[in-house]
């Protein structure tokens, strides 16, 4: 779906146009099959759902329970399905927050590495382009969370819920726990989503330990130094780090 959107913003070649046509045909058939199943399970939805648009099937909504106001759920036979969707959306929201945290850690690690090791206009330009993409990735992760949270609100989640709060782009940051604490760090508070799922009653030291234990990315300076003996620093930044990011769970 995202690839379709990207391609539609550009001048298409005949091959790309044909690929989009085939993708749309596939989406259309899958939606028709989905609607048939949907009408068997929830026949009262038929008046609310029209035919699948053959020209832009990617814009069709699945019409899940979160697409309808809560007061309509019982009358449309959606009550049990709404409860299931709520559970799935809740998991989706927490997964999205974890993804946001990981992307912030990746951005922080690369920013620190750039400041310490990348020199020269060309290398800095390439490094900055890479950082810009990482910044976009943070916003993309946040948007996935917002979609899940909005669906949860329509399914009954309170907008004042402390665990799944509103997330703004200016909150997409966090302290770098991989380096020693600096003067004034204790006065800086991380945004609310860094403590979601953290046990209550922890001492400051235990909180730090919890954060470190949850780290999904850790780049050891000796590991980078090993490669720097063979490659230039700019090559490490652009080539090695993207690979290490894929190994999120591995600690070097």
BELCORVEN-V912961 format. One record per backbone hydrogen bond with DSSP energy under -0.5 kcal/mol. NH is the residue of the N-H (numbers start at 1). CO is the residue of the C=O. E is the energy in kcal/mol with one decimal. If there is no record, write none. Layout:
{{NH & CO & E} {NH & CO & E}}
//
This chain:
{{5 & 1 & -1.8} {6 & 2 & -2.2} {7 & 3 & -2.6} {8 & 4 & -2.2} {9 & 5 & -0.7} {9 & 6 & -0.8} {10 & 7 & -1.8} {17 & 13 & -2.6} {18 & 14 & -2.2} {19 & 15 & -2.1} {20 & 16 & -2.4} {21 & 17 & -2.2} {22 & 18 & -2.3} {23 & 19 & -2.3} {24 & 20 & -2.7} {25 & 21 & -2.2} {26 & 22 & -2.1} {27 & 23 & -2.5} {28 & 24 & -2.7} {29 & 25 & -2.2} {30 & 26 & -2.3} {31 & 27 & -2.4} {32 & 28 & -2.3} {33 & 29 & -2.2} {34 & 30 & -2.2} {35 & 31 & -2.9} {36 & 32 & -2.0} {37 & 33 & -1.9} {38 & 34 & -2.6} {39 & 35 & -2.6} {40 & 36 & -1.3} {41 & 37 & -2.2} {42 & 38 & -3.1} {45 & 42 & -2.0} {46 & 43 & -1.4} {48 & 45 & -1.9} {49 & 45 & -0.7} {49 & 46 & -1.1} {54 & 52 & -0.6} {59 & 56 & -1.7} {60 & 57 & -1.6} {67 & 64 & -2.5} {68 & 65 & -1.8} {72 & 69 & -1.9} {73 & 70 & -1.4} {74 & 70 & -0.5} {76 & 72 & -1.8} {77 & 73 & -0.5} {77 & 74 & -1.1} {78 & 73 & -3.3} {79 & 73 & -0.6} {82 & 78 & -2.9} {83 & 79 & -1.6} {84 & 80 & -1.6} {85 & 81 & -2.8} {86 & 82 & -2.3} {87 & 83 & -1.7} {88 & 84 & -2.2} {89 & 85 & -3.2} {90 & 86 & -2.3} {91 & 87 & -2.0} {92 & 88 & -2.3} {93 & 89 & -2.5} {94 & 90 & -2.2} {95 & 91 & -2.4} {96 & 92 & -2.2} {97 & 93 & -2.0} {98 & 94 & -2.0} {99 & 95 & -2.2} {100 & 96 & -2.3} {101 & 97 & -2.4} {102 & 98 & -2.3} {103 & 99 & -2.3} {104 & 100 & -2.1} {105 & 101 & -2.2} {106 & 102 & -2.4} {107 & 103 & -2.3} {108 & 104 & -2.9} {109 & 105 & -2.6} {110 & 106 & -2.1} {111 & 107 & -2.4} {112 & 108 & -2.5} {113 & 109 & -2.1} {114 & 110 & -2.4} {115 & 111 & -2.2} {116 & 112 & -1.7} {117 & 113 & -2.2} {118 & 114 & -2.0} {119 & 117 & -0.6} {124 & 120 & -2.6} {125 & 121 & -2.3} {126 & 122 & -2.2} {127 & 123 & -2.5} {128 & 124 & -2.6} {129 & 125 & -2.0} {130 & 126 & -1.9} {131 & 127 & -2.3} {132 & 128 & -2.4} {133 & 129 & -1.8} {134 & 130 & -1.9} {135 & 131 & -2.2} {136 & 132 & -1.8} {137 & 133 & -2.0} {138 & 134 & -1.5} {139 & 135 & -1.6} {140 & 136 & -2.4} {141 & 137 & -2.2} {142 & 138 & -2.0} {143 & 139 & -2.2} {144 & 140 & -1.6} {145 & 141 & -1.5} {146 & 142 & -2.3} {147 & 143 & -2.1} {148 & 144 & -1.9} {149 & 145 & -2.9} {150 & 146 & -2.6} {151 & 147 & -1.8} {152 & 148 & -2.1} {153 & 149 & -2.3} {154 & 150 & -1.8} {155 & 151 & -1.1} {156 & 153 & -1.1} {157 & 152 & -2.9} {161 & 158 & -1.8} {165 & 163 & -0.5} {171 & 168 & -1.8} {172 & 169 & -1.4} {173 & 171 & -2.3} {177 & 175 & -1.0} {179 & 176 & -0.9} {185 & 182 & -2.3} {187 & 184 & -1.1} {188 & 185 & -1.4} {189 & 187 & -0.5} {194 & 191 & -1.8} {195 & 192 & -1.5} {198 & 195 & -2.2} {202 & 199 & -0.5} {207 & 203 & -2.7} {208 & 204 & -2.0} {209 & 205 & -2.1} {210 & 206 & -2.5} {211 & 207 & -2.2} {212 & 208 & -2.5} {213 & 209 & -2.3} {214 & 210 & -1.5} {215 & 212 & -1.0} {220 & 218 & -0.7} {223 & 220 & -0.6} {224 & 220 & -1.7} {225 & 221 & -2.5} {226 & 222 & -1.8} {227 & 223 & -1.2} {228 & 224 & -2.3} {229 & 225 & -1.1} {230 & 227 & -1.9} {231 & 227 & -2.7} {236 & 232 & -1.6} {237 & 233 & -2.2} {238 & 234 & -2.1} {239 & 235 & -2.6} {240 & 235 & -0.8} {240 & 236 & -0.9} {241 & 236 & -2.0} {243 & 239 & -0.8} {244 & 240 & -2.3} {245 & 241 & -2.1} {246 & 242 & -0.8} {246 & 243 & -0.7} {247 & 243 & -0.6} {247 & 244 & -0.9} {248 & 246 & -0.7} {250 & 247 & -1.7} {252 & 218 & -0.8}}
//
